[in-house]
Amino acid sequence: MKHRFGYIMAGLLTLAGITGYGQEFRGGSAARKEVAAGNESYKKQDYNAARQHYSSALLREKENAAARYNMGNTLYQMKDNETARGAYEQSIAHTTDKKVKAKAYHNIGNTYANENKWQEAADAYKNALKNDPGNAGTRYNLAYANQKLKQQEEQQKKEQPRDKKEQEQQKQQQQQKEQPQSKDQQQGEKENNNKQEQEKQQDREERQPQPRKPQPSRLSEQQAQNILNALRQEEKRIQEDKQKKGRQGTRVRSEEKDW
């Protein structure tokens, strides 16, 4: 079946395929029936039922490579990549058939590709090609994985200088915080703080309401004339008083007779 990054070899191993392992199918009729029942459930996309049947077959024959491989396909469809890998690896361990190993390695590569682990995926596809060099689907998946791996490496190269620059800046800032300040730095910082405080004080004073200066009162023309007349009257009175006192001081005394 077609997969988003290539072909998945998810075809089930039938009983006829099992005989191609180069080993005798030692399971009894009960194990065969469970594998066959699992295959039918898988075709119907009833993956939970298929999983149960393959598990039952493995209880009867732990080394049944077909049950393990088909279990891997079922878990793959259930998007349980990690457990599916384990089932494929077990199927590889219990068969000598290179075609079956190639299919298992191919699908292991797909589980890694689902997780964007392109290096592991590429390695799995290479192992598949070692067992089946002419498989076009595996070659396609390997080329796709290598392309994604290259893109991933290029992206990392772009991010490394930026990350390194940020780390250097953080390191410099930390060193500046930890280094003791010299006297000149301390004096400069003190002057800067004083300047900032003066500016703040000036700003506060400018914001405060200023008291109004008293405006000189303006006299009307009549008021000015009245004040002038009053001054003249006062001056006239003062002059009259002086004249009166002067007349009294010059009065002639009578001579006293000498008796």
Backbone hydrogen bonds in HBPLUS format (Angstrom, degrees):
<---DONOR---> <-ACCEPTOR-->    atom                        ^
c    i                          cat <-CA-CA->   ^        H-A-AA   ^      H-
h    n   atom  resd res      DA  || num        DHA   H-A  angle D-A-AA Bond
n    s   type  num  typ     dist DA aas  dist angle  dist       angle   num
A0008-ILE N   A0001-MET O   3.23 MM   7  5.93 159.9  2.27 172.8 176.0     1
A0003-HIS N   A0006-GLY O   2.55 MM   3  4.94 137.0  1.72 155.6 169.5     2
A0006-GLY N   A0003-HIS O   3.13 MM   3  4.94 170.7  2.14 109.3 108.4     3
A0017-GLY N   A0014-THR O   3.00 MM   3  5.00 115.2  2.43  93.4 109.5     4
A0018-ILE N   A0014-THR O   2.94 MM   4  6.30 141.8  2.09 144.9 156.2     5
A0019-THR N   A0015-LEU O   3.34 MM   4  6.68 148.6  2.44 143.5 149.0     6
A0020-GLY N   A0017-GLY O   2.95 MM   3  5.19 141.9  2.09 101.9 113.7     7
A0021-TYR N   A0018-ILE O   2.98 MM   3  5.56 167.2  1.99 121.0 122.9     8
A0032-ARG N   A0028-GLY O   3.12 MM   4  6.45 162.3  2.16 153.8 159.0     9
A0033-LYS N   A0029-SER O   2.94 MM   4  6.10 157.1  1.99 144.1 150.2    10
A0034-GLU N   A0030-ALA O   3.05 MM   4  6.32 150.5  2.13 143.9 151.7    11
A0035-VAL N   A0031-ALA O   3.01 MM   4  6.30 160.4  2.04 153.0 157.6    12
A0036-ALA N   A0032-ARG O   2.92 MM   4  6.14 166.8  1.94 154.3 158.1    13
A0037-ALA N   A0033-LYS O   2.84 MM   4  5.96 156.3  1.90 144.6 151.6    14
A0038-GLY N   A0034-GLU O   2.86 MM   4  6.02 152.7  1.93 144.3 152.1    15
A0039-ASN N   A0035-VAL O   2.92 MM   4  6.22 150.7  2.01 147.8 155.7    16
A0040-GLU N   A0036-ALA O   3.09 MM   4  6.41 153.8  2.16 146.6 152.8    17
A0041-SER N   A0037-ALA O   3.06 MM   4  6.37 159.2  2.11 149.2 154.4    18
A0042-TYR N   A0038-GLY O   2.89 MM   4  6.08 152.5  1.97 146.8 155.0    19
A0043-LYS N   A0039-ASN O   3.01 MM   4  6.26 157.7  2.06 148.3 153.1    20
A0044-LYS N   A0040-GLU O   3.24 MM   4  6.49 140.8  2.40 138.7 148.8    21
A0044-LYS N   A0041-SER O   3.17 MM   3  5.09 125.5  2.48  92.1 106.1    22
A0046-ASP N   A0041-SER O   2.84 MM   5  5.07 156.3  1.90 161.4 154.3    23
A0045-GLN N   A0042-TYR O   2.85 MM   3  4.85 155.9  1.91 105.9 112.8    24
A0050-ALA N   A0046-ASP O   3.06 MM   4  6.34 158.8  2.11 148.7 155.4    25
A0051-ARG N   A0047-TYR O   2.90 MM   4  5.99 158.1  1.95 143.3 148.9    26
A0052-GLN N   A0048-ASN O   3.16 MM   4  6.43 153.7  2.23 142.8 149.1    27
A0053-HIS N   A0049-ALA O   3.07 MM   4  6.38 157.8  2.12 151.8 157.3    28
A0054-TYR N   A0050-ALA O   2.99 MM   4  6.26 166.3  2.01 157.8 160.9    29
A0055-SER N   A0051-ARG O   2.96 MM   4  6.09 152.5  2.04 145.1 153.2    30
A0056-SER N   A0052-GLN O   2.96 MM   4  6.20 152.1  2.04 144.4 151.9    31
A0057-ALA N   A0053-HIS O   2.97 MM   4  6.30 151.1  2.05 146.6 154.7    32
A0058-LEU N   A0054-TYR O   3.00 MM   4  6.25 152.2  2.08 145.2 152.0    33
A0059-LEU N   A0055-SER O   3.00 MM   4  6.28 137.9  2.18 142.4 153.7    34
A0060-ARG N   A0057-ALA O   3.14 MM   3  5.26 130.4  2.40  96.0 108.8    35
A0061-GLU N   A0057-ALA O   2.90 MM   4  6.19 136.5  2.09 139.2 152.7    36
A0064-ASN N   A0061-GLU O   3.23 MM   3  5.57 155.9  2.29 119.5 118.9    37
A0068-ARG N   A0064-ASN O   3.18 MM   4  6.48 155.5  2.25 147.6 154.6    38
A0069-TYR N   A0065-ALA O   2.87 MM   4  6.06 163.0  1.90 152.6 157.0    39
A0070-ASN N   A0066-ALA O   2.91 MM   4  6.02 169.8  1.92 152.8 156.1    40
A0071-MET N   A0067-ALA O   2.86 MM   4  5.88 141.3  2.01 134.7 146.0    41
A0072-GLY N   A0068-ARG O   2.93 MM   4  6.20 148.4  2.03 142.5 150.7    42
A0072-GLY N   A0069-TYR O   3.05 MM   3  5.03 115.8  2.48  92.4 107.9    43
A0073-ASN N   A0069-TYR O   3.07 MM   4  6.51 150.9  2.15 147.3 154.7    44
A0074-THR N   A0070-ASN O   3.02 MM   4  6.27 154.8  2.09 143.3 150.0    45
A0075-LEU N   A0071-MET O   2.93 MM   4  6.21 165.6  1.95 156.2 159.2    46
A0076-TYR N   A0072-GLY O   2.89 MM   4  6.03 147.3  1.99 143.6 153.5    47
A0077-GLN N   A0073-ASN O   3.02 MM   4  6.32 156.2  2.08 146.9 151.8    48
A0078-MET N   A0074-THR O   3.09 MM   4  6.39 133.8  2.31 137.8 151.0    49
A0080-ASP N   A0075-LEU O   2.95 MM   5  5.32 169.3  1.96 158.4 154.9    50
A0079-LYS N   A0076-TYR O   2.91 MM   3  5.00 156.4  1.97 108.1 112.6    51
A0084-ALA N   A0080-ASP O   2.98 MM   4  6.08 154.5  2.04 153.0 161.3    52
A0085-ARG N   A0081-ASN O   2.96 MM   4  6.20 153.1  2.03 149.6 155.8    53
A0086-GLY N   A0082-GLU O   3.27 MM   4  6.63 154.8  2.34 142.9 148.9    54
A0087-ALA N   A0083-THR O   3.12 MM   4  6.48 151.3  2.20 146.1 153.3    55
A0088-TYR N   A0084-ALA O   2.97 MM   4  6.30 159.3  2.01 154.6 160.1    56
A0089-GLU N   A0085-ARG O   2.86 MM   4  6.08 164.8  1.88 156.0 160.3    57
A0090-GLN N   A0086-GLY O   3.02 MM   4  6.21 148.7  2.12 141.3 149.5    58
A0091-SER N   A0087-ALA O   3.01 MM   4  6.30 149.1  2.11 143.4 151.9    59
A0092-ILE N   A0088-TYR O   2.96 MM   4  6.31 150.1  2.05 150.1 158.2    60
A0093-ALA N   A0089-GLU O   3.03 MM   4  6.27 151.9  2.11 141.5 149.1    61
A0094-HIS N   A0090-GLN O   3.14 MM   4  6.33 128.6  2.42 138.5 150.7    62
A0094-HIS N   A0091-SER O   3.26 MM   3  5.19 138.6  2.44  92.6 103.8    63
A0101-LYS N   A0097-ASP O   3.05 MM   4  6.36 160.0  2.09 150.2 156.3    64
A0102-ALA N   A0098-LYS O   2.81 MM   4  5.96 156.2  1.86 148.2 154.7    65
A0103-LYS N   A0099-LYS O   3.09 MM   4  6.36 157.0  2.14 144.8 150.0    66
A0104-ALA N   A0100-VAL O   2.99 MM   4  6.24 160.1  2.03 150.7 156.2    67
A0105-TYR N   A0101-LYS O   2.85 MM   4  6.08 168.4  1.86 157.2 160.0    68
A0106-HIS N   A0102-ALA O   2.88 MM   4  6.00 155.7  1.94 145.1 152.6    69
A0107-ASN N   A0103-LYS O   3.02 MM   4  6.27 161.0  2.06 148.6 152.5    70
A0108-ILE N   A0104-ALA O   2.88 MM   4  6.15 145.7  2.00 146.4 157.0    71
A0109-GLY N   A0105-TYR O   2.94 MM   4  6.25 153.6  2.01 148.3 154.8    72
A0110-ASN N   A0106-HIS O   3.15 MM   4  6.59 142.6  2.29 138.5 148.9    73
A0111-THR N   A0107-ASN O   3.06 MM   4  6.42 147.9  2.16 144.8 152.2    74
A0112-TYR N   A0108-ILE O   3.21 MM   4  6.60 154.7  2.28 150.2 156.0    75
A0113-ALA N   A0109-GLY O   2.96 MM   4  6.19 151.3  2.04 144.4 153.3    76
A0114-ASN N   A0110-ASN O   2.93 MM   4  6.19 147.3  2.04 146.4 154.2    77
A0115-GLU N   A0112-TYR O   2.98 MM   3  5.17 137.5  2.16 100.7 113.0    78
A0117-LYS N   A0112-TYR O   2.99 MM   5  5.16 168.4  2.00 149.1 145.3    79
A0116-ASN N   A0113-ALA O   2.99 MM   3  4.85 165.4  2.01 107.0 109.8    80
A0121-ALA N   A0117-LYS O   3.00 MM   4  6.22 152.2  2.08 147.1 156.0    81
A0122-ALA N   A0118-TRP O   2.91 MM   4  5.99 161.0  1.94 143.6 148.2    82
A0123-ASP N   A0119-GLN O   3.03 MM   4  6.29 157.1  2.08 146.8 153.0    83
A0124-ALA N   A0120-GLU O   3.06 MM   4  6.28 155.0  2.13 144.5 150.8    84
A0125-TYR N   A0121-ALA O   2.98 MM   4  6.30 159.7  2.02 153.5 158.9    85
A0126-LYS N   A0122-ALA O   2.99 MM   4  6.22 151.2  2.07 147.1 155.0    86
A0127-ASN N   A0123-ASP O   3.09 MM   4  6.41 152.3  2.17 145.3 152.1    87
A0128-ALA N   A0124-ALA O   2.97 MM   4  6.30 147.7  2.08 144.7 154.2    88
A0129-LEU N   A0125-TYR O   2.98 MM   4  6.29 152.6  2.05 146.7 153.3    89
A0130-LYS N   A0126-LYS O   3.03 MM   4  6.32 135.4  2.24 140.4 152.5    90
A0131-ASN N   A0128-ALA O   3.11 MM   3  5.39 133.9  2.33 100.6 112.4    91
A0132-ASP N   A0128-ALA O   2.90 MM   4  6.15 132.3  2.13 139.4 154.1    92
A0135-ASN N   A0132-ASP O   3.28 MM   3  5.91 166.7  2.30 128.0 127.8    93
A0139-ARG N   A0135-ASN O   3.18 MM   4  6.45 156.7  2.24 145.4 152.2    94
A0140-TYR N   A0136-ALA O   2.95 MM   4  6.19 155.7  2.01 150.1 156.4    95
A0141-ASN N   A0137-GLY O   3.04 MM   4  6.32 162.6  2.07 146.7 151.0    96
A0142-LEU N   A0138-THR O   2.87 MM   4  6.09 155.6  1.93 150.2 157.1    97
A0143-ALA N   A0139-ARG O   3.00 MM   4  6.23 161.7  2.03 149.6 153.8    98
A0144-TYR N   A0140-TYR O   2.99 MM   4  6.27 156.8  2.04 150.3 157.1    99
A0145-ALA N   A0141-ASN O   2.88 MM   4  6.09 160.6  1.92 149.5 154.7   100
A0146-ASN N   A0142-LEU O   2.93 MM   4  6.15 160.4  1.97 152.3 157.2   101
A0147-GLN N   A0143-ALA O   3.02 MM   4  6.21 150.7  2.10 142.5 150.4   102
A0148-LYS N   A0144-TYR O   3.00 MM   4  6.30 161.4  2.04 152.8 157.2   103
A0149-LEU N   A0145-ALA O   2.86 MM   4  6.03 150.6  1.94 146.2 155.2   104
A0150-LYS N   A0146-ASN O   2.95 MM   4  6.13 152.8  2.03 143.8 150.1   105
A0151-GLN N   A0147-GLN O   3.06 MM   4  6.37 159.7  2.11 148.5 153.6   106
A0152-GLN N   A0148-LYS O   2.93 MM   4  6.11 153.1  2.00 143.6 151.3   107
A0153-GLU N   A0149-LEU O   2.96 MM   4  6.23 154.4  2.03 146.8 153.2   108
A0154-GLU N   A0150-LYS O   2.96 MM   4  6.22 158.5  2.01 151.2 156.9   109
A0155-GLN N   A0151-GLN O   2.99 MM   4  6.18 155.1  2.05 146.7 153.2   110
A0156-GLN N   A0152-GLN O   3.05 MM   4  6.30 151.2  2.14 143.2 151.0   111
A0157-LYS N   A0153-GLU O   2.99 MM   4  6.28 149.6  2.09 145.6 153.6   112
A0158-LYS N   A0154-GLU O   3.10 MM   4  6.40 149.3  2.20 144.1 151.6   113
A0159-GLU N   A0155-GLN O   3.08 MM   4  6.32 147.5  2.19 143.0 151.8   114
A0160-GLN N   A0156-GLN O   2.95 MM   4  6.05 141.8  2.10 146.2 155.6   115
A0163-ASP N   A0159-GLU O   2.89 MM   4  6.07 161.8  1.93 156.6 162.4   116
A0164-LYS N   A0160-GLN O   2.80 MM   4  5.95 158.0  1.85 154.8 161.4   117
A0165-LYS N   A0161-PRO O   2.88 MM   4  6.03 156.2  1.93 146.5 152.5   118
A0166-GLU N   A0162-ARG O   3.04 MM   4  6.26 159.9  2.08 148.0 153.0   119
A0167-GLN N   A0163-ASP O   2.97 MM   4  6.17 152.7  2.04 144.7 152.4   120
A0168-GLU N   A0164-LYS O   2.94 MM   4  6.20 152.9  2.02 147.3 154.4   121
A0169-GLN N   A0165-LYS O   3.00 MM   4  6.26 159.1  2.05 149.7 155.1   122
A0170-GLN N   A0166-GLU O   2.99 MM   4  6.20 161.3  2.03 147.7 152.7   123
A0171-LYS N   A0167-GLN O   2.90 MM   4  6.06 150.6  1.99 142.8 151.4   124
A0172-GLN N   A0168-GLU O   2.91 MM   4  6.16 159.9  1.95 151.9 156.3   125
A0173-GLN N   A0169-GLN O   2.98 MM   4  6.19 162.3  2.02 150.5 155.3   126
A0174-GLN N   A0170-GLN O   2.98 MM   4  6.14 153.8  2.05 143.0 150.2   127
A0175-GLN N   A0171-LYS O   2.92 MM   4  6.17 154.2  1.99 147.9 155.0   128
A0176-GLN N   A0172-GLN O   2.92 MM   4  6.16 156.0  1.98 149.8 156.1   129
A0177-LYS N   A0173-GLN O   3.11 MM   4  6.35 148.8  2.21 141.5 149.4   130
A0178-GLU N   A0174-GLN O   3.04 MM   4  6.27 148.4  2.15 143.3 152.1   131
A0179-GLN N   A0175-GLN O   2.87 MM   4  5.97 146.5  1.98 152.0 159.8   132
A0186-GLN N   A0182-SER O   2.84 MM   4  6.14 157.3  1.89 151.1 158.0   133
A0187-GLN N   A0183-LYS O   2.74 MM   4  5.98 162.1  1.77 153.8 158.7   134
A0188-GLY N   A0184-ASP O   2.82 MM   4  5.95 160.6  1.85 145.6 151.7   135
A0189-GLU N   A0185-GLN O   2.85 MM   4  6.00 152.5  1.93 142.6 150.5   136
A0190-LYS N   A0186-GLN O   2.83 MM   4  6.06 150.3  1.92 144.2 152.9   137
A0191-GLU N   A0187-GLN O   2.86 MM   4  6.14 163.9  1.89 154.3 157.8   138
A0192-ASN N   A0188-GLY O   2.95 MM   4  6.08 154.2  2.02 141.6 149.3   139
A0193-ASN N   A0189-GLU O   2.92 MM   4  6.12 151.5  2.00 142.9 150.5   140
A0194-ASN N   A0190-LYS O   2.88 MM   4  6.18 156.9  1.93 150.5 157.0   141
A0195-LYS N   A0191-GLU O   2.88 MM   4  6.06 159.0  1.92 148.6 154.3   142
A0196-GLN N   A0192-ASN O   2.98 MM   4  6.18 157.1  2.03 144.1 150.4   143
A0197-GLU N   A0193-ASN O   2.89 MM   4  6.15 149.5  1.99 144.6 153.4   144
A0198-GLN N   A0194-ASN O   2.87 MM   4  6.16 156.3  1.92 150.8 156.8   145
A0199-GLU N   A0195-LYS O   2.97 MM   4  6.21 159.7  2.02 149.0 154.5   146
A0200-LYS N   A0196-GLN O   2.97 MM   4  6.20 151.5  2.06 141.7 149.6   147
A0201-GLN N   A0197-GLU O   2.88 MM   4  6.15 156.3  1.93 148.0 154.5   148
A0202-GLN N   A0198-GLN O   2.84 MM   4  6.07 163.1  1.87 153.7 158.0   149
A0203-ASP N   A0199-GLU O   2.94 MM   4  6.07 151.6  2.02 141.5 149.6   150
A0204-ARG N   A0200-LYS O   2.89 MM   4  6.20 150.8  1.98 145.9 153.9   151
A0205-GLU N   A0201-GLN O   2.94 MM   4  6.23 156.6  1.99 149.9 156.2   152
A0206-GLU N   A0202-GLN O   2.97 MM   4  6.17 154.1  2.04 145.0 152.0   153
A0207-ARG N   A0203-ASP O   3.09 MM   4  6.27 138.7  2.26 138.2 148.9   154
A0207-ARG N   A0204-ARG O   3.18 MM   3  5.12 125.3  2.49  90.8 104.9   155
A0208-GLN N   A0204-ARG O   3.14 MM   4  6.44 132.1  2.38 141.0 152.7   156
A0208-GLN N   A0205-GLU O   3.22 MM   3  5.23 134.7  2.44  94.5 106.3   157
A0224-ALA N   A0220-SER O   3.05 MM   4  6.32 160.5  2.08 152.5 157.7   158
A0225-GLN N   A0221-GLU O   3.06 MM   4  6.25 152.4  2.14 140.6 147.8   159
A0226-ASN N   A0222-GLN O   2.95 MM   4  6.22 155.5  2.01 149.3 155.7   160
A0227-ILE N   A0223-GLN O   3.04 MM   4  6.28 159.4  2.08 149.5 154.7   161
A0228-LEU N   A0224-ALA O   3.02 MM   4  6.24 154.6  2.08 143.8 150.9   162
A0229-ASN N   A0225-GLN O   2.93 MM   4  6.18 158.2  1.98 150.9 156.3   163
A0230-ALA N   A0226-ASN O   2.99 MM   4  6.17 156.8  2.04 147.1 153.4   164
A0231-LEU N   A0227-ILE O   3.02 MM   4  6.28 153.0  2.10 145.5 152.5   165
A0232-ARG N   A0228-LEU O   3.01 MM   4  6.30 153.8  2.08 146.1 153.3   166
A0233-GLN N   A0229-ASN O   2.93 MM   4  6.19 161.0  1.97 152.9 157.6   167
A0234-GLU N   A0230-ALA O   2.97 MM   4  6.17 156.6  2.03 145.7 152.2   168
A0235-GLU N   A0231-LEU O   2.91 MM   4  6.12 155.8  1.96 145.7 152.7   169
A0236-LYS N   A0232-ARG O   2.86 MM   4  6.09 153.3  1.93 149.1 156.6   170
A0237-ARG N   A0233-GLN O   2.93 MM   4  6.15 154.7  1.99 146.7 153.1   171
A0238-ILE N   A0234-GLU O   3.00 MM   4  6.24 156.8  2.06 147.2 153.3   172
A0239-GLN N   A0235-GLU O   3.09 MM   4  6.33 155.2  2.15 145.4 151.4   173
A0240-GLU N   A0236-LYS O   3.03 MM   4  6.26 155.7  2.09 147.6 154.0   174
A0241-ASP N   A0237-ARG O   3.03 MM   4  6.25 155.0  2.09 147.7 154.2   175
A0242-LYS N   A0238-ILE O   3.13 MM   4  6.39 154.1  2.20 144.1 150.8   176
A0243-GLN N   A0239-GLN O   3.03 MM   4  6.33 158.4  2.08 149.0 154.2   177
A0244-LYS N   A0240-GLU O   3.02 MM   4  6.21 157.9  2.07 149.0 154.7   178
A0245-LYS N   A0241-ASP O   3.12 MM   4  6.32 161.9  2.15 149.4 153.5   179
A0246-GLY N   A0242-LYS O   3.03 MM   4  6.24 145.6  2.15 143.3 153.1   180
A0247-ARG N   A0243-GLN O   3.17 MM   4  6.44 154.8  2.24 151.8 155.8   181
A0248-GLN N   A0244-LYS O   3.35 MM   4  6.62 159.3  2.40 146.7 151.7   182
A0249-GLY N   A0245-LYS O   3.30 MM   4  6.46 141.1  2.46 140.4 149.4   183
